Amino acid sequence: MFSGGLDGHLRAYSADDGRIVWDADTTGEHRTVNNVAARGGSIDGPGAVVVGGTLFATSGYGSWGGAPGNVLLAYTVDGR
């Protein structure tokens, strides 16, 4: 299971025992495919989605005291 947090971390949890098996800090600057500046922040709202072996998640939610940002992140097992 994947879940994002207001602290900007995107985590994967074991379905067996609930322990954290992966943790990515999405805050800060990110290199983008179109060279547009992107910054991650809080994660709140729509959840992460897995399509074709790629995990997609938004990062940056400035409402109600969250950390603003504007990035759509894509993660793959092989790191591409």
N, C-alpha and C positions, 0 to 999 in steps of 0.2 A: 504494500500500500504506500502511496506517495502523499505527502502533506507538506504544505508550505506554512511558514510562520511569520508573525509580525516582525520577528527579528531578522527576516530576510533569508532564513535558511530553508532549503528544500531538502526534505528527508524521506528516506525509504525505510519502512518498518516491516519487520518480519511478520508474516501472517500467522506463524506458529506461536510466537511468544511476545510479540510487540516490541522487541528490542530494535534499536536503530541499527540498520545495516549499511546505510550510506547517508552522507550529509554534505551538501554543497552550500557554501556561503554565496548567495547571489548578489550581495550588496557591492557597491562600488562600480568602477568603470569596466566596460566589456568591449572587446574587439568585435566588430560587426562585419557581416559579409558585404555591406554596401558602404563601409567606412563612415557611417554616420555615428556621431557620439551617442553612446547609450550607457545608462546608469541604472543599476538595480537598487531596490529598496525593500520595503515591507511586501509580504505576499499575503493578500487578502482578496477574496472574491472568487473568481472561477478557479477550479482546481486544475492540476496538471493532467495532461492527456498523453496517452501513448498511441502512436500511429506508426505502423510499419517499422517497429523497432526503435523509434525515436521518441524520447520523452520531451514534450513541450510544456513550458511554464512561463507565465508572465511574472515580472518582478518590478515593483514600484507601485506603492499605494499610499498617497499622501493625505487621504482623508482621515479625519478624527485622530490626528497625531501620528499617523504612520509615516514611514520614510518614503518620500516620493521617488519616482524613477520612471523609466520608459522602455523597458527591454523585454523582448520575447526571447527566451533561451531555448536551445535545443541540445539535448544530451543523447549520446549513443554509447553503446557498450564499448565500441572500438575507439571512441574519442574523436570521431570526425564531425 
